[in-house]
Amino acid sequence: MNNIFYRFHSTKINLVAYTMNLLNLSHMIAEKRYHDITILSTTILSFIIGLIVGAYLTSMIYFFAILIVVPVLINLYITNHKINIQR
């Protein structure tokens, strides 16, 4: 019986984490911590874009779903590398 509700329970925990990230983002905007805002916004945005595109491709083309993961990871690496260089 627990397996039926596992997906709902894990989704609920993930939604709490995403909500906390958005609250953290709004708090940073209020404090005008622009450097931290850029990092968190980039992370959230790339995650959402990767999730949408990955979900679409996985439902449409099962075999080529891995082709979406690689560009998202490369994008995150390049963004992180640029941010580390600026410091």
DSSP file (Angstrom, degrees, kcal/mol; ACC not computed):
  #  RESIDUE AA STRUCTURE BP1 BP2  ACC     N-H-->O    O-->H-N    N-H-->O    O-->H-N    TCO  KAPPA ALPHA  PHI   PSI    X-CA   Y-CA   Z-CA
    1    1 A M    >>        0   0    0      0, 0.0     3,-0.8     0, 0.0     4,-0.8   0.000 360.0 360.0 360.0 -33.4    0.0    0.0    0.0
    2    2 A N  H 3>  +     0   0    0      1,-0.2     4,-0.7     2,-0.2     3,-0.4   0.819 360.0  64.5 -66.2 -29.4    2.9    2.4    0.7
    3    3 A N  H 3> S+     0   0    0      1,-0.2     4,-0.6     2,-0.2     3,-0.4   0.800  94.5  60.4 -65.2 -27.2    4.2    2.1   -2.9
    4    4 A I  H <4 S+     0   0    0     -3,-0.8     4,-0.4     1,-0.2     3,-0.3   0.904 112.4  36.7 -64.9 -40.3    1.0    3.7   -4.2
    5    5 A F  H  X S+     0   0    0     -4,-0.8     4,-2.6    -3,-0.4    -1,-0.2   0.428  91.9  92.4 -94.6   0.9    1.6    6.9   -2.3
    6    6 A Y  H  X S+     0   0    0     -4,-0.7     4,-2.8    -3,-0.4     5,-0.2   0.929  86.8  48.1 -61.8 -45.3    5.4    6.9   -2.7
    7    7 A R  H  X S+     0   0    0     -4,-0.6     4,-2.1    -3,-0.3    -1,-0.2   0.912 113.7  47.1 -62.9 -42.7    5.4    9.1   -5.8
    8    8 A F  H  > S+     0   0    0     -4,-0.4     4,-2.3     2,-0.2    -1,-0.2   0.916 113.0  49.3 -64.2 -42.6    3.0   11.6   -4.3
    9    9 A H  H  X S+     0   0    0     -4,-2.6     4,-2.0     2,-0.2    -2,-0.2   0.918 112.3  46.3 -65.4 -44.0    5.0   11.8   -1.1
   10   10 A S  H  X S+     0   0    0     -4,-2.8     4,-2.2     1,-0.2    -1,-0.2   0.872 112.3  51.6 -67.9 -35.2    8.3   12.3   -2.9
   11   11 A T  H  X S+     0   0    0     -4,-2.1     4,-2.5    -5,-0.2    -1,-0.2   0.898 107.7  52.9 -64.8 -39.6    6.7   14.9   -5.1
   12   12 A K  H  X S+     0   0    0     -4,-2.3     4,-1.6     2,-0.2    -2,-0.2   0.908 109.7  47.7 -62.8 -42.0    5.4   16.7   -2.0
   13   13 A I  H  X S+     0   0    0     -4,-2.0     4,-1.9     1,-0.2    -1,-0.2   0.908 111.8  50.3 -66.1 -41.5    8.8   16.8   -0.5
   14   14 A N  H  X S+     0   0    0     -4,-2.2     4,-2.6     1,-0.2    -2,-0.2   0.891 107.6  53.5 -63.7 -39.5   10.3   18.1   -3.8
   15   15 A L  H  X S+     0   0    0     -4,-2.5     4,-2.4     1,-0.2    -1,-0.2   0.864 106.6  52.6 -64.8 -34.6    7.7   20.9   -4.0
   16   16 A V  H  X S+     0   0    0     -4,-1.6     4,-2.2     2,-0.2    -1,-0.2   0.920 110.3  48.0 -64.4 -42.8    8.6   22.0   -0.5
   17   17 A A  H  X S+     0   0    0     -4,-1.9     4,-2.0     2,-0.2    -2,-0.2   0.914 112.5  48.0 -64.7 -42.5   12.3   22.2   -1.5
   18   18 A Y  H  X S+     0   0    0     -4,-2.6     4,-2.1     2,-0.2    -1,-0.2   0.898 110.9  51.6 -65.2 -39.4   11.4   24.2   -4.7
   19   19 A T  H  X S+     0   0    0     -4,-2.4     4,-2.4     1,-0.2    -1,-0.2   0.901 108.4  51.4 -63.6 -40.3    9.2   26.5   -2.7
   20   20 A M  H  X S+     0   0    0     -4,-2.2     4,-2.4     1,-0.2    -1,-0.2   0.885 108.2  52.3 -64.3 -37.6   12.0   27.2   -0.2
   21   21 A N  H  X S+     0   0    0     -4,-2.0     4,-2.2     2,-0.2    -1,-0.2   0.906 110.2  47.9 -63.4 -40.8   14.3   28.0   -3.1
   22   22 A L  H  X S+     0   0    0     -4,-2.1     4,-2.3     2,-0.2    -2,-0.2   0.884 111.6  49.6 -68.4 -37.3   11.8   30.5   -4.4
   23   23 A L  H  X S+     0   0    0     -4,-2.4     4,-2.1     2,-0.2    -2,-0.2   0.899 110.7  50.6 -65.0 -39.6   11.4   32.0   -1.0
   24   24 A N  H  X S+     0   0    0     -4,-2.4     4,-2.2     2,-0.2    -2,-0.2   0.896 109.5  51.5 -62.9 -40.3   15.2   32.3   -0.7
   25   25 A L  H  X S+     0   0    0     -4,-2.2     4,-2.1     2,-0.2    -2,-0.2   0.920 110.0  47.8 -63.2 -44.8   15.3   34.0   -4.1
   26   26 A S  H  X S+     0   0    0     -4,-2.3     4,-2.1     1,-0.2    -1,-0.2   0.863 110.4  52.9 -66.2 -34.1   12.7   36.5   -3.1
   27   27 A H  H  X S+     0   0    0     -4,-2.1     4,-1.8     2,-0.2    -1,-0.2   0.899 108.6  49.8 -65.7 -40.4   14.6   37.2    0.1
   28   28 A M  H  X>S+     0   0    0     -4,-2.2     5,-2.3     2,-0.2     4,-0.7   0.875 109.0  52.4 -65.7 -36.8   17.8   37.8   -1.8
   29   29 A I  H ><5S+     0   0    0     -4,-2.1     3,-0.7     1,-0.2    -1,-0.2   0.917 108.9  50.2 -64.0 -42.0   15.9   40.2   -4.1
   30   30 A A  H 3<5S+     0   0    0     -4,-2.1    -1,-0.2     1,-0.2    -2,-0.2   0.860 113.8  44.7 -64.3 -34.9   14.7   42.1   -1.0
   31   31 A E  H 3<5S-     0   0    0     -4,-1.8    -1,-0.2    -5,-0.1    -2,-0.2   0.516 109.2-126.7 -86.0  -4.7   18.2   42.3    0.3
   32   32 A K  T <<5 +     0   0    0     -3,-0.7     2,-1.3    -4,-0.7    -3,-0.2   0.887  51.1 157.8  59.4  43.4   19.6   43.3   -3.1
   33   33 A R     >< +     0   0    0     -5,-2.3     4,-2.1     1,-0.2    -1,-0.2  -0.692  11.3 172.8 -93.8  80.6   22.2   40.5   -3.1
   34   34 A Y  H  >  +     0   0    0     -2,-1.3     4,-2.2     1,-0.2    -1,-0.2   0.815  68.8  55.2 -67.4 -34.0   22.5   40.5   -6.9
   35   35 A H  H  > S+     0   0    0      1,-0.2     4,-1.7     2,-0.2    -1,-0.2   0.939 112.5  42.9 -65.4 -44.9   25.4   38.1   -7.2
   36   36 A D  H  > S+     0   0    0      1,-0.2     4,-2.5     2,-0.2     5,-0.3   0.856 111.0  56.8 -67.8 -34.3   23.6   35.4   -5.2
   37   37 A I  H  X S+     0   0    0     -4,-2.1     4,-2.9     1,-0.2     5,-0.3   0.918 105.5  51.2 -61.7 -43.0   20.4   36.1   -7.1
   38   38 A T  H  X S+     0   0    0     -4,-2.2     4,-2.2     2,-0.2    -1,-0.2   0.919 111.6  46.7 -61.3 -44.5   22.1   35.5  -10.4
   39   39 A I  H  X S+     0   0    0     -4,-1.7     4,-2.1     2,-0.2    -2,-0.2   0.949 116.7  42.4 -63.9 -49.6   23.5   32.1   -9.3
   40   40 A L  H  X S+     0   0    0     -4,-2.5     4,-2.6     1,-0.2     5,-0.2   0.893 114.6  50.7 -67.5 -39.6   20.2   30.9   -7.8
   41   41 A S  H  X S+     0   0    0     -4,-2.9     4,-2.9    -5,-0.3     5,-0.2   0.912 110.4  49.5 -64.4 -41.8   18.1   32.2  -10.7
   42   42 A T  H  X S+     0   0    0     -4,-2.2     4,-2.6    -5,-0.3     5,-0.2   0.911 112.3  48.4 -63.2 -41.7   20.4   30.5  -13.3
   43   43 A T  H  X S+     0   0    0     -4,-2.1     4,-2.0    -5,-0.2    -2,-0.2   0.942 115.0  43.4 -64.0 -48.2   20.2   27.2  -11.4
   44   44 A I  H  X S+     0   0    0     -4,-2.6     4,-2.4     2,-0.2    -2,-0.2   0.917 115.5  49.3 -64.5 -43.4   16.4   27.3  -11.1
   45   45 A L  H  X S+     0   0    0     -4,-2.9     4,-2.7    -5,-0.2     5,-0.2   0.928 112.1  46.5 -64.3 -45.8   15.9   28.4  -14.7
   46   46 A S  H  X S+     0   0    0     -4,-2.6     4,-2.4    -5,-0.2    -1,-0.2   0.870 112.6  51.7 -66.5 -33.3   18.2   25.7  -16.1
   47   47 A F  H  X S+     0   0    0     -4,-2.0     4,-2.4    -5,-0.2    -2,-0.2   0.934 112.2  45.2 -65.6 -44.8   16.6   23.1  -14.0
   48   48 A I  H  X S+     0   0    0     -4,-2.4     4,-2.5     2,-0.2     5,-0.2   0.924 115.1  46.8 -66.2 -44.1   13.1   24.1  -15.1
   49   49 A I  H  X S+     0   0    0     -4,-2.7     4,-2.7     1,-0.2     5,-0.3   0.930 114.3  47.8 -63.3 -44.5   14.1   24.3  -18.8
   50   50 A G  H  X S+     0   0    0     -4,-2.4     4,-2.4    -5,-0.2     5,-0.2   0.878 111.7  50.9 -63.0 -37.7   15.9   20.9  -18.6
   51   51 A L  H  X S+     0   0    0     -4,-2.4     4,-2.3    -5,-0.2    -2,-0.2   0.922 113.2  44.3 -66.1 -44.4   12.9   19.4  -16.8
   52   52 A I  H  X S+     0   0    0     -4,-2.5     4,-2.2     2,-0.2    -2,-0.2   0.955 118.8  41.3 -66.0 -50.4   10.4   20.6  -19.5
   53   53 A V  H  X S+     0   0    0     -4,-2.7     4,-2.7    -5,-0.2     5,-0.2   0.910 116.3  50.0 -66.3 -41.1   12.5   19.7  -22.5
   54   54 A G  H  X S+     0   0    0     -4,-2.4     4,-2.4    -5,-0.3    -1,-0.2   0.898 110.9  48.9 -63.8 -40.8   13.6   16.3  -20.9
   55   55 A A  H  X S+     0   0    0     -4,-2.3     4,-1.9    -5,-0.2    -1,-0.2   0.901 112.7  48.6 -65.8 -40.0   10.0   15.4  -20.1
   56   56 A Y  H  X S+     0   0    0     -4,-2.2     4,-1.8    -5,-0.2     5,-0.2   0.948 114.9  43.2 -64.5 -48.2    8.9   16.2  -23.6
   57   57 A L  H  X S+     0   0    0     -4,-2.7     4,-3.4     1,-0.2     7,-0.2   0.863 111.6  54.4 -68.9 -34.0   11.7   14.3  -25.3
   58   58 A T  H  < S+     0   0    0     -4,-2.4    -1,-0.2    -5,-0.2    -2,-0.2   0.898 111.7  44.5 -65.9 -38.2   11.3   11.3  -23.0
   59   59 A S  H  < S+     0   0    0     -4,-1.9    -1,-0.2    -5,-0.2    -2,-0.2   0.818 124.6  34.5 -74.8 -28.1    7.6   11.0  -23.8
   60   60 A M  H  < S+     0   0    0     -4,-1.8     2,-0.5     1,-0.3    -2,-0.2   0.900 132.0  18.9 -91.4 -47.3    8.2   11.5  -27.5
   61   61 A I     <  -     0   0    0     -4,-3.4    -1,-0.3    -5,-0.2     4,-0.2  -0.884  62.2-175.7-131.5  99.1   11.5    9.8  -28.2
   62   62 A Y  S >  S+     0   0    0     -2,-0.5     3,-1.1     1,-0.2     4,-0.2   0.898  81.7  50.3 -64.6 -42.6   12.7    7.3  -25.5
   63   63 A F  G >  S+     0   0    0      1,-0.2     3,-0.6     2,-0.1    -1,-0.2   0.840 109.9  48.8 -69.4 -33.6   16.1    6.5  -27.0
   64   64 A F  G >  S+     0   0    0      1,-0.2     3,-1.1    -7,-0.2     4,-0.4   0.286  77.2 102.8 -93.4  11.5   17.2   10.1  -27.5
   65   65 A A  G X> S+     0   0    0     -3,-1.1     3,-1.4     1,-0.3     4,-1.0   0.838  75.2  61.4 -62.3 -31.6   16.3   11.3  -24.0
   66   66 A I  H <> S+     0   0    0     -3,-0.6     4,-1.6     1,-0.3    -1,-0.3   0.772  90.4  69.3 -66.5 -24.5   20.0   11.2  -23.0
   67   67 A L  H <4 S+     0   0    0     -3,-1.1    -1,-0.3     1,-0.2    -2,-0.2   0.721  98.9  49.9 -67.1 -19.0   20.8   13.7  -25.7
   68   68 A I  H <> S+     0   0    0     -3,-1.4     4,-1.6    -4,-0.4    -1,-0.2   0.826 104.0  57.3 -85.3 -33.6   19.0   16.3  -23.7
   69   69 A V  H  X S+     0   0    0     -4,-1.0     4,-2.4     1,-0.2     5,-0.2   0.898 101.6  56.5 -64.5 -40.3   20.8   15.6  -20.4
   70   70 A V  H  X S+     0   0    0     -4,-1.6     4,-2.4     1,-0.2     5,-0.2   0.933 107.2  45.4 -62.7 -49.7   24.2   16.2  -21.9
   71   71 A P  H  > S+     0   0    0      0, 0.0     4,-2.6     0, 0.0    -1,-0.2   0.884 112.8  52.1 -62.9 -35.2   23.6   19.8  -23.1
   72   72 A V  H  X S+     0   0    0     -4,-1.6     4,-2.4     2,-0.2    -2,-0.2   0.934 111.5  46.1 -64.7 -44.2   21.9   20.7  -19.8
   73   73 A L  H  X S+     0   0    0     -4,-2.4     4,-2.3     2,-0.2    -1,-0.2   0.893 112.9  49.9 -64.8 -38.9   24.9   19.4  -17.9
   74   74 A I  H  X S+     0   0    0     -4,-2.4     4,-2.7    -5,-0.2     5,-0.2   0.909 110.2  51.2 -65.0 -40.9   27.3   21.2  -20.2
   75   75 A N  H  X S+     0   0    0     -4,-2.6     4,-2.5     1,-0.2    -2,-0.2   0.920 110.8  47.8 -61.9 -43.9   25.3   24.4  -19.7
   76   76 A L  H  X S+     0   0    0     -4,-2.4     4,-2.5     2,-0.2    -1,-0.2   0.897 112.4  49.8 -63.7 -40.0   25.4   24.1  -16.0
   77   77 A Y  H  X S+     0   0    0     -4,-2.3     4,-2.5     2,-0.2    -2,-0.2   0.927 112.2  46.7 -64.4 -45.3   29.2   23.5  -16.1
   78   78 A I  H  X S+     0   0    0     -4,-2.7     4,-2.4     2,-0.2    -2,-0.2   0.912 113.5  48.8 -64.5 -42.2   29.9   26.5  -18.3
   79   79 A T  H  X S+     0   0    0     -4,-2.5     4,-2.2    -5,-0.2    -1,-0.2   0.924 113.1  46.9 -62.9 -44.5   27.7   28.7  -16.1
   80   80 A N  H  X S+     0   0    0     -4,-2.5     4,-2.3     1,-0.2    -2,-0.2   0.889 111.6  51.6 -64.4 -39.2   29.4   27.5  -13.0
   81   81 A H  H  X S+     0   0    0     -4,-2.5     4,-1.7     2,-0.2    -2,-0.2   0.902 110.1  48.7 -65.2 -41.4   32.8   28.0  -14.6
   82   82 A K  H  X S+     0   0    0     -4,-2.4     4,-1.6     2,-0.2    -2,-0.2   0.899 111.7  49.3 -64.7 -40.8   32.0   31.6  -15.6
   83   83 A I  H  X S+     0   0    0     -4,-2.2     4,-0.9     1,-0.2    -2,-0.2   0.896 110.3  50.6 -67.0 -39.9   30.7   32.4  -12.2
   84   84 A N  H  < S+     0   0    0     -4,-2.3     3,-0.2     1,-0.2    -1,-0.2   0.840 108.1  53.0 -67.3 -32.2   33.9   31.0  -10.5
   85   85 A I  H  < S+     0   0    0     -4,-1.7    -1,-0.2     1,-0.2    -2,-0.2   0.864 104.2  56.7 -69.5 -35.1   36.1   33.0  -12.9
   86   86 A Q  H  <        0   0    0     -4,-1.6    -1,-0.2     1,-0.3    -2,-0.2   0.762 360.0 360.0 -68.3 -24.7   34.2   36.3  -11.9
   87   87 A R     <        0   0    0     -4,-0.9    -1,-0.3    -3,-0.2    -2,-0.2   0.498 360.0 360.0 -73.2 360.0   35.0   35.7   -8.2
